[in-house]
């Protein structure tokens, strides 16, 4: 298996590549500059050599007297001493008098664009032996006067690429050394800083961690939402998007931008730890668990898990109705047992007339309650529930009455079930509160106003503590001490579930529930009809 380079090694290799590229560019520029300087230098040297030979007194006198041999010796000596490729001396008629190439003697020299025959020096570029070279021409003037006796032509080779590279080599080596040192130190420092920020993990480890996180995040069946301190989504999986009913491009956006419900936003943005908090969102009941997270003592956001408990809520409602029926049967059985014992005792005492009068009193009282309930509440399920709750109230010594202005028609099955859940739990809560009060009573008001079922339950209990009007609807929240008697028909370990269930049913249907304390507790619930009422 091929071993991958560490982060420091990868950065160093990258730096070396960058250094080599930069060095190649610097070399090319340096060589070009060196060649340009060399060409300029060779051009000036050619002019200087040509003018030196042309202005020499001996050269001028030799030209005056036609001493060709001296001119040839002087030209060759100058060529050897200066290292020039060629030195040509010609007379005013352009006839070559001296040259290193015997074939050029006595030929006419082509001066091209040069104006050397008019007494002015000239320099330029020519091709010599197939390569570019510097050429300079200088006039030979008479000893007296300004007559042009001839001219000197000097040709010098330009430096090649290797020569220019040799000239630039010292600087290039300096650049290479400095760049290498800086690159190595920079790579080590950057790698050290990056590894400190990545908790010592290499790039491959980070990539693997991200892949595993994504696979795990989208593989679990619970919704997961991560938020930064500013409330923006930094992490979310497909299940959370489905449960919250938000767009898929949620990363980097706030919950308000995503139009998350107010109660869900409160649960997600609270600074406290949330454990198993039930929240209604997008027609679902979600259980929220929120945990703030921090790194090195600094808060960096929160992670929240969401579980869909809609089906469990439906099951809970059915069980709740079953519990109401069971409690009612138990209370009625207890009440009937006491009455039967009373009747049996009167008969044994020979008080037959008193036994008959007792039966009439009990029947009359029960009929009055039944008539009061059925006249105000036309829905049979809810009416039966209230009559059953009256038996429980009688067992606790609490008076349960129906508000005179109550008027509830027959509801459709779904709404009737929801109203029964709300009424049953609110009455249970009120009975529990009123049972410990000196003046024991509970009043229930039911009505249909503007296509909404209004439910108001009042009691004579101590009321909801100040500041807890909203908290009482949270799951597990109870105003009762653990040592006190639990809610009627509710196990001691299930405190705070009834009001939480009421809140979920109301909000899921698009309604609301609130609590106030004035001379006892008052709970007001509102459930939109949503569907047509059943004809009575």
DAMO-V185103 format. One record per residue. N is the residue number from 0. RES is the residue in three letters. PHI is phi in whole degrees, -180 to 180 (* if undefined). Layout:
# DAMO-V185103
n = {N/N}
res = {RES/RES}
phi = {PHI/PHI}
This chain:
# DAMO-V185103
n = {0/1/2/3/4/5/6/7/8/9/10/11/12/13/14/15/16/17/18/19/20/21/22/23/24/25/26/27/28/29/30/31/32/33/34/35/36/37/38/39/40/41/42/43/44/45/46/47/48/49/50/51/52/53/54/55/56/57/58/59/60/61/62/63/64/65/66/67/68/69/70/71/72/73/74/75/76/77/78/79/80/81/82/83/84/85/86/87/88/89/90/91/92/93/94/95/96/97/98/99/100/101/102/103/104/105/106/107/108/109/110/111/112/113/114/115/116/117/118/119/120/121/122/123/124/125/126/127/128/129/130/131/132/133/134/135/136/137/138/139/140/141/142/143/144/145/146/147/148/149/150/151/152/153/154/155/156/157/158/159/160/161/162/163/164/165/166/167/168/169/170/171/172/173/174/175/176/177/178/179/180/181/182/183/184/185/186/187/188/189/190/191/192/193/194/195/196/197/198/199/200/201/202/203/204/205/206/207/208/209/210/211/212/213/214/215/216/217/218/219/220/221/222/223/224/225/226/227/228/229/230/231/232/233/234/235/236/237/238/239/240/241/242/243/244/245/246/247/248/249/250/251/252/253/254/255/256/257/258/259/260/261/262/263/264/265/266/267/268/269/270/271/272/273/274/275/276/277/278/279/280/281/282/283/284/285/286/287/288/289/290/291/292/293/294/295/296/297/298/299/300/301/302/303/304/305/306/307/308/309/310/311/312/313/314/315/316/317/318/319/320/321/322/323/324/325/326/327/328/329/330/331/332/333/334/335/336/337/338/339/340/341/342/343/344/345/346/347/348/349/350/351/352/353/354/355/356/357/358/359/360/361/362/363/364/365/366/367/368/369/370/371/372/373/374/375/376/377/378/379/380/381/382/383/384/385/386/387/388/389/390/391/392/393/394/395/396/397/398/399/400/401/402/403/404/405/406/407/408/409/410/411/412/413/414/415/416/417/418/419/420/421/422/423/424/425/426/427/428/429/430/431/432/433/434/435/436/437/438/439/440/441/442/443/444/445/446/447/448/449/450/451/452/453/454/455/456/457/458/459/460/461/462/463/464/465/466/467/468/469/470/471/472/473/474/475/476/477/478/479/480/481/482/483/484/485/486/487/488/489/490/491/492/493/494/495/496/497/498/499/500/501/502/503/504/505/506/507/508/509/510/511/512/513/514/515/516/517/518/519/520/521/522/523/524/525/526/527/528/529/530/531/532/533/534/535}
res = {UNK/UNK/UNK/UNK/UNK/UNK/UNK/UNK/UNK/UNK/UNK/UNK/UNK/UNK/UNK/UNK/UNK/UNK/UNK/UNK/UNK/UNK/UNK/UNK/UNK/UNK/UNK/UNK/UNK/UNK/UNK/UNK/UNK/UNK/UNK/UNK/UNK/UNK/UNK/UNK/UNK/UNK/UNK/UNK/UNK/UNK/UNK/UNK/UNK/UNK/UNK/UNK/UNK/UNK/UNK/UNK/UNK/UNK/UNK/UNK/UNK/UNK/UNK/UNK/UNK/UNK/UNK/UNK/UNK/UNK/UNK/UNK/UNK/UNK/UNK/UNK/UNK/UNK/UNK/UNK/UNK/UNK/UNK/UNK/UNK/UNK/UNK/UNK/UNK/UNK/UNK/UNK/UNK/UNK/UNK/UNK/UNK/UNK/UNK/UNK/UNK/UNK/UNK/UNK/UNK/UNK/UNK/UNK/UNK/UNK/UNK/UNK/UNK/UNK/UNK/UNK/UNK/UNK/UNK/UNK/UNK/UNK/UNK/UNK/UNK/UNK/UNK/UNK/UNK/UNK/UNK/UNK/UNK/UNK/UNK/UNK/UNK/UNK/UNK/UNK/UNK/UNK/UNK/UNK/UNK/UNK/UNK/UNK/UNK/UNK/UNK/UNK/UNK/UNK/UNK/UNK/UNK/UNK/UNK/UNK/UNK/UNK/UNK/UNK/UNK/UNK/UNK/UNK/UNK/UNK/UNK/UNK/UNK/UNK/UNK/UNK/UNK/UNK/UNK/UNK/UNK/UNK/UNK/UNK/UNK/UNK/UNK/UNK/UNK/UNK/UNK/UNK/UNK/UNK/UNK/UNK/UNK/UNK/UNK/UNK/UNK/UNK/UNK/UNK/UNK/UNK/UNK/UNK/UNK/UNK/UNK/UNK/UNK/UNK/UNK/UNK/UNK/UNK/UNK/UNK/UNK/UNK/UNK/UNK/UNK/UNK/UNK/UNK/UNK/UNK/UNK/UNK/UNK/UNK/UNK/UNK/UNK/UNK/UNK/UNK/UNK/UNK/UNK/UNK/UNK/UNK/UNK/UNK/UNK/UNK/UNK/UNK/UNK/UNK/UNK/UNK/UNK/UNK/UNK/UNK/UNK/UNK/UNK/UNK/UNK/UNK/UNK/UNK/UNK/UNK/UNK/UNK/UNK/UNK/UNK/UNK/UNK/UNK/UNK/UNK/UNK/UNK/UNK/UNK/UNK/UNK/UNK/UNK/UNK/UNK/UNK/UNK/UNK/UNK/UNK/UNK/UNK/UNK/UNK/UNK/UNK/UNK/UNK/UNK/UNK/UNK/UNK/UNK/UNK/UNK/UNK/UNK/UNK/UNK/UNK/UNK/UNK/UNK/UNK/UNK/UNK/UNK/UNK/UNK/UNK/UNK/UNK/UNK/UNK/UNK/UNK/UNK/UNK/UNK/UNK/UNK/UNK/UNK/UNK/UNK/UNK/UNK/UNK/UNK/UNK/UNK/UNK/UNK/UNK/UNK/UNK/UNK/UNK/UNK/UNK/UNK/UNK/UNK/UNK/UNK/UNK/UNK/UNK/UNK/UNK/UNK/UNK/UNK/UNK/UNK/UNK/UNK/UNK/UNK/UNK/UNK/UNK/UNK/UNK/UNK/UNK/UNK/UNK/UNK/UNK/UNK/UNK/UNK/UNK/UNK/UNK/UNK/UNK/UNK/UNK/UNK/UNK/UNK/UNK/UNK/UNK/UNK/UNK/UNK/UNK/UNK/UNK/UNK/UNK/UNK/UNK/UNK/UNK/UNK/UNK/UNK/UNK/UNK/UNK/UNK/UNK/UNK/UNK/UNK/UNK/UNK/UNK/UNK/UNK/UNK/UNK/UNK/UNK/UNK/UNK/UNK/UNK/UNK/UNK/UNK/UNK/UNK/UNK/UNK/UNK/UNK/UNK/UNK/UNK/UNK/UNK/UNK/UNK/UNK/UNK/UNK/UNK/UNK/UNK/UNK/UNK/UNK/UNK/UNK/UNK/UNK/UNK/UNK/UNK/UNK/UNK/UNK/UNK/UNK/UNK/UNK/UNK/UNK/UNK/UNK/UNK/UNK/UNK/UNK/UNK/UNK/UNK/UNK/UNK/UNK/UNK/UNK/UNK/UNK/UNK/UNK/UNK/UNK/UNK/UNK/UNK/UNK/UNK/UNK/UNK/UNK/UNK/UNK/UNK/UNK/UNK/UNK/UNK/UNK/UNK/UNK/UNK/UNK/UNK/UNK/UNK/UNK/UNK/UNK/UNK/UNK/UNK/UNK/UNK/UNK/UNK/UNK/UNK/UNK/UNK/UNK}
phi = {*/-75/-84/-79/-68/-70/-60/-63/-65/-64/-65/-64/-62/-64/-63/-63/-61/-62/-62/-63/-64/-64/-64/-62/-65/-63/-61/-61/-66/-63/-64/-61/-66/-65/-66/-65/-65/-64/-64/-65/-67/-66/-64/-67/-64/-61/-63/-63/-66/-63/-70/-63/-69/-71/-92/-66/-59/-65/-65/-66/-67/-64/-68/-65/-98/71/-84/-68/-62/-63/-62/-66/-65/-63/-66/-68/-63/-66/-62/-67/-70/-91/75/-79/-71/-158/-131/-117/-119/-130/-86/-65/-87/70/-82/-73/-102/-143/-166/-79/-105/-57/-67/-88/-61/63/-94/-90/-89/-87/-84/62/-83/-70/-107/-62/-71/-100/90/-123/-73/-151/-140/-169/-121/-139/-103/-129/56/79/-128/-70/-149/-86/-129/-138/-127/-132/-76/-104/-96/-65/-61/-125/92/-116/-69/-88/-87/174/-157/-115/-117/-116/-119/-126/-73/-77/-69/-84/-64/-64/-63/-64/-65/-64/-68/-87/-57/-57/-67/-64/-64/-64/-60/-62/-64/-63/-64/-65/-63/-64/-63/-65/-63/-62/-63/-65/-66/-64/-62/-65/-66/-64/-67/-66/-75/-101/58/78/-91/-81/-54/-64/-68/-64/-61/-64/-64/-65/-63/-66/-63/-63/-63/-69/-61/-88/-92/-78/-91/-92/-76/-129/-130/-111/-125/-89/-59/-92/82/-93/-75/-111/-156/-161/-109/-63/-66/-66/-62/-69/-68/-84/65/-114/-64/-72/-90/-89/-62/83/-105/-84/-67/-66/-63/-84/60/-76/-57/-61/-66/-68/-60/-61/-68/-80/-101/-62/-85/-94/-78/-110/-125/53/-88/-87/-134/-87/-153/53/76/-126/-109/-112/-96/-106/-126/-116/-134/-67/-126/-143/-133/56/80/-113/-62/-123/135/-153/-126/-126/-106/-124/-123/-81/-122/-62/-66/-67/-64/-60/-65/-63/-64/-64/-65/-65/-63/-62/-64/-60/-63/-62/-62/-64/-61/-65/-64/-66/-62/-65/-66/-63/-62/-62/-68/-63/-64/-65/-63/-61/-65/-63/-67/-62/-82/81/-96/-65/-65/-66/-63/-65/-63/-63/-63/-65/-63/-64/-64/-66/-65/-67/-68/-62/-63/-63/-65/-63/-71/-69/-74/-93/-119/-85/-73/-64/-66/-73/-62/-62/-62/-67/-64/-66/-66/-63/-65/-63/-63/-63/-64/-87/77/-113/-85/-104/-130/-102/-61/-60/-90/-72/-159/-123/-79/-72/-108/-71/-58/-64/-68/-61/-64/-65/-65/-62/-62/-66/-62/-60/-71/-67/-66/-58/-62/-68/-61/-64/-74/-74/-64/-100/-97/-62/-103/-97/-156/-136/-121/-119/-123/-128/-164/-119/-130/53/59/-136/-84/-100/-124/-129/-122/-114/-144/-97/-73/-72/89/-81/-57/-60/88/-112/-61/-96/-67/-65/-91/-84/-62/87/-87/-144/-88/-89/-75/-63/-80/-79/-66/-71/-59/-56/75/-117/-59/-63/-83/-116/-65/80/-84/-60/-67/-63/-66/-59/-62/-66/-63/-66/-69/-65/-84/94/-102/-158/-146/-141/-134/-138/-134/-142/67/124/-101/-131/-112/-119/-117/-136/-127/-61/-64/77/-130/-67/-75/-80/-59/-84}
